[in-house]
Amino acid sequence: MNKFKGLIVAATIVGTVATLGACRREVRHEPMKLGGDVAPVTQAVR
């Protein structure tokens, strides 16, 4: 029974560390677009 309690405590600690490790800082992002560095074309090229 003592090993079972130790296993539960160890699983709880591992779960807590995994949850805290998965948390990320909220950072403002910009959508990725193809040709994002290029100025937009005003007239379509045919």
PDB file of all heavy atoms in Angstrom:
ATOM      1  N   MET A   1       0.821  -1.187   0.000  1.00  0.00           N
ATOM      2  CA  MET A   1       0.000   0.000   0.000  1.00  0.00           C
ATOM      3  C   MET A   1       0.873   1.262   0.000  1.00  0.00           C
ATOM      4  O   MET A   1       0.510   2.250  -0.587  1.00  0.00           O
ATOM      5  CB  MET A   1      -0.902  -0.034   1.242  1.00  0.00           C
ATOM      6  CG  MET A   1      -1.947   1.033   1.247  1.00  0.00           C
ATOM      7  SD  MET A   1      -3.108   0.697  -0.056  1.00  0.00           S
ATOM      8  CE  MET A   1      -4.445   1.694   0.458  1.00  0.00           C
ATOM      9  N   ASN A   2       2.022   1.195   0.638  1.00  0.00           N
ATOM     10  CA  ASN A   2       2.909   2.342   0.702  1.00  0.00           C
ATOM     11  C   ASN A   2       3.482   2.669  -0.676  1.00  0.00           C
ATOM     12  O   ASN A   2       3.631   3.839  -1.029  1.00  0.00           O
ATOM     13  CB  ASN A   2       4.028   2.073   1.708  1.00  0.00           C
ATOM     14  CG  ASN A   2       4.741   3.340   2.115  1.00  0.00           C
ATOM     15  OD1 ASN A   2       4.259   4.426   1.859  1.00  0.00           O
ATOM     16  ND2 ASN A   2       5.897   3.191   2.741  1.00  0.00           N
ATOM     17  N   LYS A   3       3.794   1.637  -1.468  1.00  0.00           N
ATOM     18  CA  LYS A   3       4.314   1.858  -2.815  1.00  0.00           C
ATOM     19  C   LYS A   3       3.246   2.492  -3.702  1.00  0.00           C
ATOM     20  O   LYS A   3       3.555   3.333  -4.549  1.00  0.00           O
ATOM     21  CB  LYS A   3       4.782   0.544  -3.438  1.00  0.00           C
ATOM     22  CG  LYS A   3       6.087   0.051  -2.887  1.00  0.00           C
ATOM     23  CD  LYS A   3       6.565  -1.160  -3.649  1.00  0.00           C
ATOM     24  CE  LYS A   3       7.916  -1.623  -3.125  1.00  0.00           C
ATOM     25  NZ  LYS A   3       8.447  -2.731  -3.915  1.00  0.00           N
ATOM     26  N   PHE A   4       1.993   2.105  -3.491  1.00  0.00           N
ATOM     27  CA  PHE A   4       0.892   2.645  -4.286  1.00  0.00           C
ATOM     28  C   PHE A   4       0.733   4.144  -4.017  1.00  0.00           C
ATOM     29  O   PHE A   4       0.545   4.929  -4.945  1.00  0.00           O
ATOM     30  CB  PHE A   4      -0.409   1.891  -3.951  1.00  0.00           C
ATOM     31  CG  PHE A   4      -1.564   2.284  -4.817  1.00  0.00           C
ATOM     32  CD1 PHE A   4      -1.579   1.976  -6.167  1.00  0.00           C
ATOM     33  CD2 PHE A   4      -2.646   2.968  -4.278  1.00  0.00           C
ATOM     34  CE1 PHE A   4      -2.645   2.342  -6.966  1.00  0.00           C
ATOM     35  CE2 PHE A   4      -3.706   3.329  -5.065  1.00  0.00           C
ATOM     36  CZ  PHE A   4      -3.718   3.023  -6.412  1.00  0.00           C
ATOM     37  N   LYS A   5       0.839   4.561  -2.767  1.00  0.00           N
ATOM     38  CA  LYS A   5       0.750   5.979  -2.420  1.00  0.00           C
ATOM     39  C   LYS A   5       1.921   6.746  -3.018  1.00  0.00           C
ATOM     40  O   LYS A   5       1.764   7.856  -3.516  1.00  0.00           O
ATOM     41  CB  LYS A   5       0.722   6.162  -0.909  1.00  0.00           C
ATOM     42  CG  LYS A   5      -0.583   5.759  -0.273  1.00  0.00           C
ATOM     43  CD  LYS A   5      -0.563   6.017   1.228  1.00  0.00           C
ATOM     44  CE  LYS A   5      -1.855   5.544   1.857  1.00  0.00           C
ATOM     45  NZ  LYS A   5      -1.853   5.761   3.323  1.00  0.00           N
ATOM     46  N   GLY A   6       3.095   6.143  -2.980  1.00  0.00           N
ATOM     47  CA  GLY A   6       4.271   6.774  -3.573  1.00  0.00           C
ATOM     48  C   GLY A   6       4.115   6.940  -5.074  1.00  0.00           C
ATOM     49  O   GLY A   6       4.520   7.959  -5.648  1.00  0.00           O
ATOM     50  N   LEU A   7       3.510   5.945  -5.713  1.00  0.00           N
ATOM     51  CA  LEU A   7       3.262   6.022  -7.155  1.00  0.00           C
ATOM     52  C   LEU A   7       2.286   7.146  -7.479  1.00  0.00           C
ATOM     53  O   LEU A   7       2.476   7.890  -8.445  1.00  0.00           O
ATOM     54  CB  LEU A   7       2.724   4.678  -7.661  1.00  0.00           C
ATOM     55  CG  LEU A   7       2.444   4.582  -9.155  1.00  0.00           C
ATOM     56  CD1 LEU A   7       3.734   4.758  -9.943  1.00  0.00           C
ATOM     57  CD2 LEU A   7       1.809   3.243  -9.483  1.00  0.00           C
ATOM     58  N   ILE A   8       1.254   7.292  -6.662  1.00  0.00           N
ATOM     59  CA  ILE A   8       0.276   8.367  -6.876  1.00  0.00           C
ATOM     60  C   ILE A   8       0.935   9.732  -6.705  1.00  0.00           C
ATOM     61  O   ILE A   8       0.719  10.645  -7.511  1.00  0.00           O
ATOM     62  CB  ILE A   8      -0.925   8.203  -5.918  1.00  0.00           C
ATOM     63  CG1 ILE A   8      -1.726   6.971  -6.305  1.00  0.00           C
ATOM     64  CG2 ILE A   8      -1.801   9.443  -5.934  1.00  0.00           C
ATOM     65  CD1 ILE A   8      -2.840   6.638  -5.350  1.00  0.00           C
ATOM     66  N   VAL A   9       1.760   9.879  -5.676  1.00  0.00           N
ATOM     67  CA  VAL A   9       2.454  11.152  -5.450  1.00  0.00           C
ATOM     68  C   VAL A   9       3.401  11.450  -6.604  1.00  0.00           C
ATOM     69  O   VAL A   9       3.446  12.584  -7.109  1.00  0.00           O
ATOM     70  CB  VAL A   9       3.211  11.119  -4.101  1.00  0.00           C
ATOM     71  CG1 VAL A   9       4.117  12.333  -3.958  1.00  0.00           C
ATOM     72  CG2 VAL A   9       2.236  11.031  -2.941  1.00  0.00           C
ATOM     73  N   ALA A  10       4.142  10.460  -7.051  1.00  0.00           N
ATOM     74  CA  ALA A  10       5.075  10.662  -8.166  1.00  0.00           C
ATOM     75  C   ALA A  10       4.322  11.037  -9.446  1.00  0.00           C
ATOM     76  O   ALA A  10       4.750  11.935 -10.182  1.00  0.00           O
ATOM     77  CB  ALA A  10       5.908   9.401  -8.390  1.00  0.00           C
ATOM     78  N   ALA A  11       3.202  10.384  -9.710  1.00  0.00           N
ATOM     79  CA  ALA A  11       2.408  10.694 -10.912  1.00  0.00           C
ATOM     80  C   ALA A  11       1.847  12.110 -10.835  1.00  0.00           C
ATOM     81  O   ALA A  11       1.792  12.820 -11.848  1.00  0.00           O
ATOM     82  CB  ALA A  11       1.289   9.683 -11.068  1.00  0.00           C
ATOM     83  N   THR A  12       1.443  12.523  -9.643  1.00  0.00           N
ATOM     84  CA  THR A  12       0.922  13.885  -9.476  1.00  0.00           C
ATOM     85  C   THR A  12       2.007  14.918  -9.729  1.00  0.00           C
ATOM     86  O   THR A  12       1.778  15.924 -10.404  1.00  0.00           O
ATOM     87  CB  THR A  12       0.359  14.061  -8.052  1.00  0.00           C
ATOM     88  OG1 THR A  12      -0.636  13.061  -7.831  1.00  0.00           O
ATOM     89  CG2 THR A  12      -0.238  15.433  -7.859  1.00  0.00           C
ATOM     90  N   ILE A  13       3.197  14.660  -9.224  1.00  0.00           N
ATOM     91  CA  ILE A  13       4.309  15.598  -9.431  1.00  0.00           C
ATOM     92  C   ILE A  13       4.672  15.669 -10.904  1.00  0.00           C
ATOM     93  O   ILE A  13       4.864  16.756 -11.463  1.00  0.00           O
ATOM     94  CB  ILE A  13       5.518  15.190  -8.568  1.00  0.00           C
ATOM     95  CG1 ILE A  13       5.191  15.397  -7.087  1.00  0.00           C
ATOM     96  CG2 ILE A  13       6.763  15.985  -8.962  1.00  0.00           C
ATOM     97  CD1 ILE A  13       6.223  14.846  -6.150  1.00  0.00           C
ATOM     98  N   VAL A  14       4.754  14.536 -11.558  1.00  0.00           N
ATOM     99  CA  VAL A  14       5.093  14.511 -12.989  1.00  0.00           C
ATOM    100  C   VAL A  14       4.014  15.236 -13.796  1.00  0.00           C
ATOM    101  O   VAL A  14       4.317  16.008 -14.709  1.00  0.00           O
ATOM    102  CB  VAL A  14       5.278  13.055 -13.484  1.00  0.00           C
ATOM    103  CG1 VAL A  14       5.359  13.002 -14.998  1.00  0.00           C
ATOM    104  CG2 VAL A  14       6.516  12.443 -12.853  1.00  0.00           C
ATOM    105  N   GLY A  15       2.756  15.013 -13.455  1.00  0.00           N
ATOM    106  CA  GLY A  15       1.661  15.687 -14.160  1.00  0.00           C
ATOM    107  C   GLY A  15       1.702  17.189 -13.971  1.00  0.00           C
ATOM    108  O   GLY A  15       1.459  17.957 -14.909  1.00  0.00           O
ATOM    109  N   THR A  16       2.021  17.628 -12.761  1.00  0.00           N
ATOM    110  CA  THR A  16       2.108  19.066 -12.491  1.00  0.00           C
ATOM    111  C   THR A  16       3.250  19.701 -13.270  1.00  0.00           C
ATOM    112  O   THR A  16       3.087  20.765 -13.868  1.00  0.00           O
ATOM    113  CB  THR A  16       2.310  19.312 -10.977  1.00  0.00           C
ATOM    114  OG1 THR A  16       1.231  18.691 -10.273  1.00  0.00           O
ATOM    115  CG2 THR A  16       2.356  20.779 -10.658  1.00  0.00           C
ATOM    116  N   VAL A  17       4.398  19.048 -13.277  1.00  0.00           N
ATOM    117  CA  VAL A  17       5.547  19.578 -14.021  1.00  0.00           C
ATOM    118  C   VAL A  17       5.241  19.623 -15.516  1.00  0.00           C
ATOM    119  O   VAL A  17       5.574  20.595 -16.203  1.00  0.00           O
ATOM    120  CB  VAL A  17       6.810  18.737 -13.732  1.00  0.00           C
ATOM    121  CG1 VAL A  17       7.946  19.118 -14.670  1.00  0.00           C
ATOM    122  CG2 VAL A  17       7.238  18.901 -12.283  1.00  0.00           C
ATOM    123  N   ALA A  18       4.580  18.595 -16.029  1.00  0.00           N
ATOM    124  CA  ALA A  18       4.239  18.572 -17.457  1.00  0.00           C
ATOM    125  C   ALA A  18       3.255  19.689 -17.794  1.00  0.00           C
ATOM    126  O   ALA A  18       3.360  20.323 -18.842  1.00  0.00           O
ATOM    127  CB  ALA A  18       3.650  17.215 -17.825  1.00  0.00           C
ATOM    128  N   THR A  19       2.296  19.940 -16.908  1.00  0.00           N
ATOM    129  CA  THR A  19       1.321  20.999 -17.157  1.00  0.00           C
ATOM    130  C   THR A  19       1.993  22.369 -17.140  1.00  0.00           C
ATOM    131  O   THR A  19       1.726  23.201 -18.003  1.00  0.00           O
ATOM    132  CB  THR A  19       0.205  20.963 -16.087  1.00  0.00           C
ATOM    133  OG1 THR A  19      -0.409  19.679 -16.123  1.00  0.00           O
ATOM    134  CG2 THR A  19      -0.839  22.031 -16.341  1.00  0.00           C
ATOM    135  N   LEU A  20       2.862  22.589 -16.165  1.00  0.00           N
ATOM    136  CA  LEU A  20       3.553  23.880 -16.101  1.00  0.00           C
ATOM    137  C   LEU A  20       4.505  24.052 -17.279  1.00  0.00           C
ATOM    138  O   LEU A  20       4.700  25.168 -17.765  1.00  0.00           O
ATOM    139  CB  LEU A  20       4.309  24.004 -14.783  1.00  0.00           C
ATOM    140  CG  LEU A  20       3.433  24.120 -13.533  1.00  0.00           C
ATOM    141  CD1 LEU A  20       4.312  24.112 -12.286  1.00  0.00           C
ATOM    142  CD2 LEU A  20       2.576  25.362 -13.581  1.00  0.00           C
ATOM    143  N   GLY A  21       5.083  22.973 -17.746  1.00  0.00           N
ATOM    144  CA  GLY A  21       5.976  23.048 -18.895  1.00  0.00           C
ATOM    145  C   GLY A  21       5.239  23.336 -20.185  1.00  0.00           C
ATOM    146  O   GLY A  21       5.781  23.913 -21.121  1.00  0.00           O
ATOM    147  N   ALA A  22       3.962  22.952 -20.239  1.00  0.00           N
ATOM    148  CA  ALA A  22       3.179  23.165 -21.449  1.00  0.00           C
ATOM    149  C   ALA A  22       2.651  24.589 -21.546  1.00  0.00           C
ATOM    150  O   ALA A  22       2.271  25.031 -22.623  1.00  0.00           O
ATOM    151  CB  ALA A  22       2.019  22.172 -21.494  1.00  0.00           C
ATOM    152  N   CYS A  23       2.623  25.300 -20.434  1.00  0.00           N
ATOM    153  CA  CYS A  23       2.140  26.683 -20.441  1.00  0.00           C
ATOM    154  C   CYS A  23       3.166  27.551 -21.162  1.00  0.00           C
ATOM    155  O   CYS A  23       4.353  27.489 -20.883  1.00  0.00           O
ATOM    156  CB  CYS A  23       1.949  27.204 -19.021  1.00  0.00           C
ATOM    157  SG  CYS A  23       0.623  26.391 -18.147  1.00  0.00           S
ATOM    158  N   ARG A  24       2.653  28.353 -22.073  1.00  0.00           N
ATOM    159  CA  ARG A  24       3.549  29.237 -22.801  1.00  0.00           C
ATOM    160  C   ARG A  24       3.129  30.677 -22.587  1.00  0.00           C
ATOM    161  O   ARG A  24       1.974  30.974 -22.334  1.00  0.00           O
ATOM    162  CB  ARG A  24       3.517  28.917 -24.290  1.00  0.00           C
ATOM    163  CG  ARG A  24       4.089  27.553 -24.594  1.00  0.00           C
ATOM    164  CD  ARG A  24       4.176  27.358 -26.071  1.00  0.00           C
ATOM    165  NE  ARG A  24       2.832  27.336 -26.620  1.00  0.00           N
ATOM    166  CZ  ARG A  24       2.560  27.277 -27.906  1.00  0.00           C
ATOM    167  NH1 ARG A  24       3.516  27.231 -28.769  1.00  0.00           N
ATOM    168  NH2 ARG A  24       1.326  27.263 -28.341  1.00  0.00           N
ATOM    169  N   ARG A  25       4.065  31.565 -22.778  1.00  0.00           N
ATOM    170  CA  ARG A  25       3.781  32.984 -22.676  1.00  0.00           C
ATOM    171  C   ARG A  25       2.963  33.413 -23.883  1.00  0.00           C
ATOM    172  O   ARG A  25       3.201  32.968 -25.002  1.00  0.00           O
ATOM    173  CB  ARG A  25       5.116  33.725 -22.696  1.00  0.00           C
ATOM    174  CG  ARG A  25       5.218  34.850 -21.765  1.00  0.00           C
ATOM    175  CD  ARG A  25       6.594  35.455 -21.783  1.00  0.00           C
ATOM    176  NE  ARG A  25       7.186  35.456 -23.118  1.00  0.00           N
ATOM    177  CZ  ARG A  25       8.460  35.604 -23.352  1.00  0.00           C
ATOM    178  NH1 ARG A  25       9.294  35.741 -22.367  1.00  0.00           N
ATOM    179  NH2 ARG A  25       8.934  35.601 -24.574  1.00  0.00           N
ATOM    180  N   GLU A  26       2.015  34.301 -23.667  1.00  0.00           N
ATOM    181  CA  GLU A  26       1.236  34.824 -24.786  1.00  0.00           C
ATOM    182  C   GLU A  26       2.062  35.894 -25.484  1.00  0.00           C
ATOM    183  O   GLU A  26       2.415  36.907 -24.904  1.00  0.00           O
ATOM    184  CB  GLU A  26      -0.062  35.424 -24.265  1.00  0.00           C
ATOM    185  CG  GLU A  26      -0.942  34.419 -23.587  1.00  0.00           C
ATOM    186  CD  GLU A  26      -2.168  34.099 -24.397  1.00  0.00           C
ATOM    187  OE1 GLU A  26      -2.401  34.789 -25.399  1.00  0.00           O
ATOM    188  OE2 GLU A  26      -2.866  33.165 -24.021  1.00  0.00           O
ATOM    189  N   VAL A  27       2.409  35.652 -26.729  1.00  0.00           N
ATOM    190  CA  VAL A  27       3.212  36.586 -27.502  1.00  0.00           C
ATOM    191  C   VAL A  27       2.407  36.998 -28.722  1.00  0.00           C
ATOM    192  O   VAL A  27       1.807  36.160 -29.407  1.00  0.00           O
ATOM    193  CB  VAL A  27       4.545  35.927 -27.950  1.00  0.00           C
ATOM    194  CG1 VAL A  27       5.361  36.885 -28.804  1.00  0.00           C
ATOM    195  CG2 VAL A  27       5.321  35.475 -26.744  1.00  0.00           C
ATOM    196  N   ARG A  28       2.378  38.303 -28.990  1.00  0.00           N
ATOM    197  CA  ARG A  28       1.650  38.784 -30.160  1.00  0.00           C
ATOM    198  C   ARG A  28       2.288  38.200 -31.414  1.00  0.00           C
ATOM    199  O   ARG A  28       3.513  38.211 -31.566  1.00  0.00           O
ATOM    200  CB  ARG A  28       1.718  40.304 -30.212  1.00  0.00           C
ATOM    201  CG  ARG A  28       0.901  40.892 -31.320  1.00  0.00           C
ATOM    202  CD  ARG A  28       0.878  42.417 -31.197  1.00  0.00           C
ATOM    203  NE  ARG A  28       0.211  42.977 -32.332  1.00  0.00           N
ATOM    204  CZ  ARG A  28       0.819  43.333 -33.467  1.00  0.00           C
ATOM    205  NH1 ARG A  28       2.118  43.207 -33.552  1.00  0.00           N
ATOM    206  NH2 ARG A  28       0.140  43.825 -34.474  1.00  0.00           N
ATOM    207  N   HIS A  29       1.474  37.695 -32.287  1.00  0.00           N
ATOM    208  CA  HIS A  29       2.000  37.088 -33.508  1.00  0.00           C
ATOM    209  C   HIS A  29       1.369  37.747 -34.716  1.00  0.00           C
ATOM    210  O   HIS A  29       0.307  38.344 -34.632  1.00  0.00           O
ATOM    211  CB  HIS A  29       1.725  35.585 -33.531  1.00  0.00           C
ATOM    212  CG  HIS A  29       0.278  35.272 -33.718  1.00  0.00           C
ATOM    213  ND1 HIS A  29      -0.634  35.334 -32.703  1.00  0.00           N
ATOM    214  CD2 HIS A  29      -0.423  34.901 -34.829  1.00  0.00           C
ATOM    215  CE1 HIS A  29      -1.831  35.017 -33.165  1.00  0.00           C
ATOM    216  NE2 HIS A  29      -1.741  34.759 -34.441  1.00  0.00           N
ATOM    217  N   GLU A  30       2.065  37.636 -35.813  1.00  0.00           N
ATOM    218  CA  GLU A  30       1.545  38.128 -37.083  1.00  0.00           C
ATOM    219  C   GLU A  30       1.334  36.928 -37.988  1.00  0.00           C
ATOM    220  O   GLU A  30       2.160  36.019 -38.010  1.00  0.00           O
ATOM    221  CB  GLU A  30       2.537  39.097 -37.719  1.00  0.00           C
ATOM    222  CG  GLU A  30       2.737  40.346 -36.889  1.00  0.00           C
ATOM    223  CD  GLU A  30       3.731  41.297 -37.539  1.00  0.00           C
ATOM    224  OE1 GLU A  30       3.996  41.150 -38.743  1.00  0.00           O
ATOM    225  OE2 GLU A  30       4.229  42.170 -36.824  1.00  0.00           O
ATOM    226  N   PRO A  31       0.216  36.905 -38.726  1.00  0.00           N
ATOM    227  CA  PRO A  31      -0.033  35.764 -39.597  1.00  0.00           C
ATOM    228  C   PRO A  31       1.040  35.631 -40.677  1.00  0.00           C
ATOM    229  O   PRO A  31       1.536  36.634 -41.196  1.00  0.00           O
ATOM    230  CB  PRO A  31      -1.397  36.055 -40.225  1.00  0.00           C
ATOM    231  CG  PRO A  31      -1.762  37.435 -39.832  1.00  0.00           C
ATOM    232  CD  PRO A  31      -0.818  37.909 -38.783  1.00  0.00           C
ATOM    233  N   MET A  32       1.400  34.395 -40.965  1.00  0.00           N
ATOM    234  CA  MET A  32       2.391  34.148 -42.001  1.00  0.00           C
ATOM    235  C   MET A  32       1.696  34.147 -43.357  1.00  0.00           C
ATOM    236  O   MET A  32       0.675  33.493 -43.541  1.00  0.00           O
ATOM    237  CB  MET A  32       3.077  32.809 -41.760  1.00  0.00           C
ATOM    238  CG  MET A  32       3.873  32.777 -40.482  1.00  0.00           C
ATOM    239  SD  MET A  32       4.589  31.171 -40.160  1.00  0.00           S
ATOM    240  CE  MET A  32       5.681  30.998 -41.552  1.00  0.00           C
ATOM    241  N   LYS A  33       2.236  34.896 -44.281  1.00  0.00           N
ATOM    242  CA  LYS A  33       1.652  34.957 -45.617  1.00  0.00           C
ATOM    243  C   LYS A  33       2.764  34.765 -46.638  1.00  0.00           C
ATOM    244  O   LYS A  33       3.895  35.193 -46.424  1.00  0.00           O
ATOM    245  CB  LYS A  33       0.991  36.314 -45.858  1.00  0.00           C
ATOM    246  CG  LYS A  33      -0.191  36.570 -44.957  1.00  0.00           C
ATOM    247  CD  LYS A  33      -0.818  37.908 -45.273  1.00  0.00           C
ATOM    248  CE  LYS A  33      -1.988  38.163 -44.364  1.00  0.00           C
ATOM    249  NZ  LYS A  33      -2.580  39.470 -44.609  1.00  0.00           N
ATOM    250  N   LEU A  34       2.424  34.146 -47.728  1.00  0.00           N
ATOM    251  CA  LEU A  34       3.395  33.999 -48.803  1.00  0.00           C
ATOM    252  C   LEU A  34       3.684  35.368 -49.400  1.00  0.00           C
ATOM    253  O   LEU A  34       2.771  36.117 -49.721  1.00  0.00           O
ATOM    254  CB  LEU A  34       2.863  33.054 -49.888  1.00  0.00           C
ATOM    255  CG  LEU A  34       2.696  31.606 -49.456  1.00  0.00           C
ATOM    256  CD1 LEU A  34       2.042  30.818 -50.570  1.00  0.00           C
ATOM    257  CD2 LEU A  34       4.025  30.997 -49.101  1.00  0.00           C
ATOM    258  N   GLY A  35       4.923  35.718 -49.540  1.00  0.00           N
ATOM    259  CA  GLY A  35       5.298  37.011 -50.096  1.00  0.00           C
ATOM    260  C   GLY A  35       5.009  38.147 -49.139  1.00  0.00           C
ATOM    261  O   GLY A  35       4.701  39.247 -49.570  1.00  0.00           O
ATOM    262  N   GLY A  36       5.061  37.906 -47.854  1.00  0.00           N
ATOM    263  CA  GLY A  36       4.741  38.931 -46.875  1.00  0.00           C
ATOM    264  C   GLY A  36       5.719  40.095 -46.892  1.00  0.00           C
ATOM    265  O   GLY A  36       5.363  41.202 -46.521  1.00  0.00           O
ATOM    266  N   ASP A  37       6.949  39.888 -47.353  1.00  0.00           N
ATOM    267  CA  ASP A  37       7.948  40.956 -47.396  1.00  0.00           C
ATOM    268  C   ASP A  37       7.755  41.854 -48.607  1.00  0.00           C
ATOM    269  O   ASP A  37       8.254  42.966 -48.651  1.00  0.00           O
ATOM    270  CB  ASP A  37       9.357  40.367 -47.439  1.00  0.00           C
ATOM    271  CG  ASP A  37       9.675  39.591 -46.178  1.00  0.00           C
ATOM    272  OD1 ASP A  37       8.903  39.689 -45.212  1.00  0.00           O
ATOM    273  OD2 ASP A  37      10.691  38.885 -46.163  1.00  0.00           O
ATOM    274  N   VAL A  38       7.025  41.375 -49.606  1.00  0.00           N
ATOM    275  CA  VAL A  38       6.866  42.104 -50.859  1.00  0.00           C
ATOM    276  C   VAL A  38       5.665  43.044 -50.742  1.00  0.00           C
ATOM    277  O   VAL A  38       4.653  42.700 -50.151  1.00  0.00           O
ATOM    278  CB  VAL A  38       6.639  41.106 -52.022  1.00  0.00           C
ATOM    279  CG1 VAL A  38       6.486  41.838 -53.344  1.00  0.00           C
ATOM    280  CG2 VAL A  38       7.783  40.111 -52.077  1.00  0.00           C
ATOM    281  N   ALA A  39       5.794  44.230 -51.322  1.00  0.00           N
ATOM    282  CA  ALA A  39       4.683  45.185 -51.321  1.00  0.00           C
ATOM    283  C   ALA A  39       3.514  44.608 -52.117  1.00  0.00           C
ATOM    284  O   ALA A  39       3.705  43.916 -53.120  1.00  0.00           O
ATOM    285  CB  ALA A  39       5.141  46.504 -51.934  1.00  0.00           C
ATOM    286  N   PRO A  40       2.277  44.857 -51.689  1.00  0.00           N
ATOM    287  CA  PRO A  40       1.124  44.305 -52.393  1.00  0.00           C
ATOM    288  C   PRO A  40       0.988  44.877 -53.801  1.00  0.00           C
ATOM    289  O   PRO A  40       1.277  46.046 -54.047  1.00  0.00           O
ATOM    290  CB  PRO A  40      -0.065  44.703 -51.520  1.00  0.00           C
ATOM    291  CG  PRO A  40       0.422  45.815 -50.666  1.00  0.00           C
ATOM    292  CD  PRO A  40       1.883  45.648 -50.534  1.00  0.00           C
ATOM    293  N   VAL A  41       0.535  44.061 -54.725  1.00  0.00           N
ATOM    294  CA  VAL A  41       0.333  44.453 -56.112  1.00  0.00           C
ATOM    295  C   VAL A  41      -1.047  45.081 -56.233  1.00  0.00           C
ATOM    296  O   VAL A  41      -2.046  44.530 -55.763  1.00  0.00           O
ATOM    297  CB  VAL A  41       0.447  43.234 -57.044  1.00  0.00           C
ATOM    298  CG1 VAL A  41       0.181  43.635 -58.482  1.00  0.00           C
ATOM    299  CG2 VAL A  41       1.810  42.602 -56.896  1.00  0.00           C
ATOM    300  N   THR A  42      -1.112  46.272 -56.847  1.00  0.00           N
ATOM    301  CA  THR A  42      -2.397  46.955 -56.958  1.00  0.00           C
ATOM    302  C   THR A  42      -3.212  46.463 -58.140  1.00  0.00           C
ATOM    303  O   THR A  42      -4.422  46.519 -58.132  1.00  0.00           O
ATOM    304  CB  THR A  42      -2.193  48.475 -57.072  1.00  0.00           C
ATOM    305  OG1 THR A  42      -1.351  48.736 -58.191  1.00  0.00           O
ATOM    306  CG2 THR A  42      -1.549  49.015 -55.808  1.00  0.00           C
ATOM    307  N   GLN A  43      -2.541  45.960 -59.157  1.00  0.00           N
ATOM    308  CA  GLN A  43      -3.244  45.459 -60.339  1.00  0.00           C
ATOM    309  C   GLN A  43      -2.806  44.033 -60.604  1.00  0.00           C
ATOM    310  O   GLN A  43      -1.625  43.717 -60.546  1.00  0.00           O
ATOM    311  CB  GLN A  43      -2.929  46.348 -61.549  1.00  0.00           C
ATOM    312  CG  GLN A  43      -3.705  45.980 -62.785  1.00  0.00           C
ATOM    313  CD  GLN A  43      -3.396  46.930 -63.937  1.00  0.00           C
ATOM    314  OE1 GLN A  43      -2.474  47.737 -63.834  1.00  0.00           O
ATOM    315  NE2 GLN A  43      -4.140  46.830 -65.004  1.00  0.00           N
ATOM    316  N   ALA A  44      -3.775  43.178 -60.925  1.00  0.00           N
ATOM    317  CA  ALA A  44      -3.468  41.779 -61.179  1.00  0.00           C
ATOM    318  C   ALA A  44      -2.650  41.624 -62.442  1.00  0.00           C
ATOM    319  O   ALA A  44      -2.896  42.292 -63.442  1.00  0.00           O
ATOM    320  CB  ALA A  44      -4.747  40.979 -61.293  1.00  0.00           C
ATOM    321  N   VAL A  45      -1.664  40.741 -62.419  1.00  0.00           N
ATOM    322  CA  VAL A  45      -0.823  40.462 -63.582  1.00  0.00           C
ATOM    323  C   VAL A  45      -1.424  39.292 -64.322  1.00  0.00           C
ATOM    324  O   VAL A  45      -1.724  38.266 -63.752  1.00  0.00           O
ATOM    325  CB  VAL A  45       0.622  40.135 -63.141  1.00  0.00           C
ATOM    326  CG1 VAL A  45       1.482  39.817 -64.351  1.00  0.00           C
ATOM    327  CG2 VAL A  45       1.196  41.288 -62.343  1.00  0.00           C
ATOM    328  N   ARG A  46      -1.608  39.472 -65.642  1.00  0.00           N
ATOM    329  CA  ARG A  46      -2.191  38.390 -66.449  1.00  0.00           C
ATOM    330  C   ARG A  46      -1.226  37.923 -67.496  1.00  0.00           C
ATOM    331  O   ARG A  46      -0.487  38.522 -68.097  1.00  0.00           O
ATOM    332  CB  ARG A  46      -3.484  38.835 -67.122  1.00  0.00           C
ATOM    333  CG  ARG A  46      -4.536  39.098 -66.103  1.00  0.00           C
ATOM    334  CD  ARG A  46      -5.813  39.511 -66.783  1.00  0.00           C
ATOM    335  NE  ARG A  46      -6.777  39.830 -65.759  1.00  0.00           N
ATOM    336  CZ  ARG A  46      -8.003  39.448 -65.784  1.00  0.00           C
ATOM    337  NH1 ARG A  46      -8.469  38.755 -66.774  1.00  0.00           N
ATOM    338  NH2 ARG A  46      -8.817  39.772 -64.826  1.00  0.00           N
TER     339      ARG A  46
END
